[in-house]
Amino acid sequence: MDKQPDIVQVKVGHTVTAPAVRPTKALQLKVDNNKSVIVYNHINGYILDALMKAADASN
């Protein structure tokens, strides 16, 4: 029978981090001749909804 140690090393506080995701452009709305709004990925739904309503109201 193999002897197994009574003490086992445990590392606490070590977190695995996900690789950083670079933002990518998802949508670009032209608001005026010299103005546009760029929406990137991972936008919150309520912010996108408000933006789409504001863009629709401006037309």
GUKETI-364308 format. One record per atom (N, C-alpha, C): atom name; residue in three letters; chain; x, y, z. Coordinates in steps of 0.2 Angstrom, whole numbers, plus 5000, padded with zeros to 4 digits. Layout:
<gupas>
> CA Ala A X Y Z
...
</gupas>
This chain:
<gupas>
> N Met A 5004 4994 5000
> CA Met A 5000 5000 5000
> C Met A 5004 5006 5000
> N Asp A 5003 5011 4996
> CA Asp A 5007 5017 4995
> C Asp A 5005 5022 5001
> N Lys A 5010 5025 5004
> CA Lys A 5008 5030 5009
> C Lys A 5007 5036 5006
> N Gln A 5001 5039 5008
> CA Gln A 4999 5046 5005
> C Gln A 5000 5051 5011
> N Pro A 5002 5057 5009
> CA Pro A 5003 5062 5014
> C Pro A 4997 5064 5018
> N Asp A 4997 5066 5024
> CA Asp A 4991 5068 5028
> C Asp A 4990 5076 5026
> N Ile A 4995 5079 5024
> CA Ile A 4995 5086 5023
> C Ile A 4995 5087 5015
> N Val A 4990 5091 5013
> CA Val A 4990 5092 5005
> C Val A 4990 5100 5004
> N Gln A 4994 5102 5000
> CA Gln A 4995 5109 4998
> C Gln A 4989 5112 4995
> N Val A 4986 5117 4997
> CA Val A 4980 5121 4994
> C Val A 4982 5128 4993
> N Lys A 4981 5130 4987
> CA Lys A 4982 5137 4985
> C Lys A 4976 5141 4985
> N Val A 4975 5146 4990
> CA Val A 4969 5150 4991
> C Val A 4970 5157 4988
> N Gly A 4965 5159 4984
> CA Gly A 4966 5166 4982
> C Gly A 4968 5166 4974
> N His A 4970 5161 4972
> CA His A 4972 5161 4965
> C His A 4966 5160 4960
> N Thr A 4965 5165 4956
> CA Thr A 4960 5166 4952
> C Thr A 4962 5165 4944
> N Val A 4958 5161 4941
> CA Val A 4960 5160 4934
> C Val A 4956 5166 4930
> N Thr A 4960 5170 4926
> CA Thr A 4957 5175 4923
> C Thr A 4957 5174 4915
> N Ala A 4951 5176 4913
> CA Ala A 4950 5175 4905
> C Ala A 4954 5179 4901
> N Pro A 4956 5177 4895
> CA Pro A 4960 5182 4891
> C Pro A 4956 5188 4889
> N Ala A 4959 5193 4889
> CA Ala A 4955 5200 4888
> C Ala A 4953 5200 4881
> N Val A 4946 5202 4880
> CA Val A 4943 5202 4874
> C Val A 4943 5209 4871
> N Arg A 4946 5210 4865
> CA Arg A 4946 5216 4862
> C Arg A 4939 5218 4860
> N Pro A 4937 5224 4861
> CA Pro A 4931 5227 4859
> C Pro A 4931 5227 4851
> N Thr A 4925 5225 4848
> CA Thr A 4924 5225 4841
> C Thr A 4918 5229 4840
> N Lys A 4918 5233 4834
> CA Lys A 4913 5237 4832
> C Lys A 4907 5233 4830
> N Ala A 4901 5234 4833
> CA Ala A 4895 5230 4831
> C Ala A 4891 5234 4827
> N Leu A 4890 5241 4828
> CA Leu A 4886 5245 4824
> C Leu A 4888 5252 4824
> N Gln A 4887 5255 4818
> CA Gln A 4889 5262 4818
> C Gln A 4883 5266 4815
> N Leu A 4880 5271 4818
> CA Leu A 4874 5275 4816
> C Leu A 4877 5282 4814
> N Lys A 4875 5284 4808
> CA Lys A 4876 5291 4806
> C Lys A 4871 5295 4809
> N Val A 4873 5300 4813
> CA Val A 4868 5304 4816
> C Val A 4867 5311 4812
> N Asp A 4872 5314 4810
> CA Asp A 4872 5320 4807
> C Asp A 4878 5320 4801
> N Asn A 4879 5325 4798
> CA Asn A 4884 5325 4793
> C Asn A 4891 5324 4795
> N Asn A 4893 5326 4801
> CA Asn A 4899 5325 4804
> C Asn A 4899 5321 4810
> N Lys A 4893 5318 4812
> CA Lys A 4893 5314 4818
> C Lys A 4890 5307 4817
> N Ser A 4893 5303 4821
> CA Ser A 4891 5296 4821
> C Ser A 4892 5293 4828
> N Val A 4888 5288 4829
> CA Val A 4888 5284 4835
> C Val A 4891 5277 4834
> N Ile A 4896 5275 4837
> CA Ile A 4898 5268 4836
> C Ile A 4897 5264 4842
> N Val A 4894 5258 4841
> CA Val A 4892 5254 4847
> C Val A 4896 5248 4846
> N Tyr A 4899 5246 4852
> CA Tyr A 4904 5240 4852
> C Tyr A 4901 5234 4855
> N Asn A 4904 5228 4854
> CA Asn A 4901 5222 4857
> C Asn A 4900 5223 4865
> N His A 4896 5219 4868
> CA His A 4895 5218 4875
> C His A 4891 5224 4878
> N Ile A 4887 5228 4874
> CA Ile A 4884 5234 4876
> C Ile A 4878 5231 4880
> N Asn A 4876 5234 4885
> CA Asn A 4870 5232 4889
> C Asn A 4864 5234 4885
> N Gly A 4859 5229 4886
> CA Gly A 4853 5230 4882
> C Gly A 4849 5236 4883
> N Tyr A 4848 5238 4889
> CA Tyr A 4844 5244 4890
> C Tyr A 4848 5251 4887
> N Ile A 4854 5251 4887
> CA Ile A 4858 5256 4884
> C Ile A 4857 5256 4876
> N Leu A 4857 5250 4873
> CA Leu A 4856 5249 4866
> C Leu A 4849 5251 4864
> N Asp A 4844 5249 4869
> CA Asp A 4837 5251 4867
> C Asp A 4836 5259 4868
> N Ala A 4839 5262 4873
> CA Ala A 4838 5269 4873
> C Ala A 4842 5273 4867
> N Leu A 4847 5270 4865
> CA Leu A 4851 5273 4859
> C Leu A 4847 5272 4853
> N Met A 4844 5266 4852
> CA Met A 4840 5265 4846
> C Met A 4834 5270 4846
> N Lys A 4831 5271 4852
> CA Lys A 4825 5275 4852
> C Lys A 4827 5283 4851
> N Ala A 4832 5285 4853
> CA Ala A 4835 5291 4852
> C Ala A 4837 5293 4845
> N Ala A 4839 5288 4842
> CA Ala A 4841 5288 4835
> C Ala A 4835 5288 4830
> N Asp A 4830 5284 4832
> CA Asp A 4824 5284 4829
> C Asp A 4820 5291 4829
> N Ala A 4820 5294 4835
> CA Ala A 4817 5300 4836
> C Ala A 4820 5306 4833
> N Ser A 4827 5305 4831
> CA Ser A 4830 5311 4828
> C Ser A 4829 5311 4821
> N Asn A 4826 5306 4818
> CA Asn A 4824 5305 4811
> C Asn A 4817 5308 4809
</gupas>
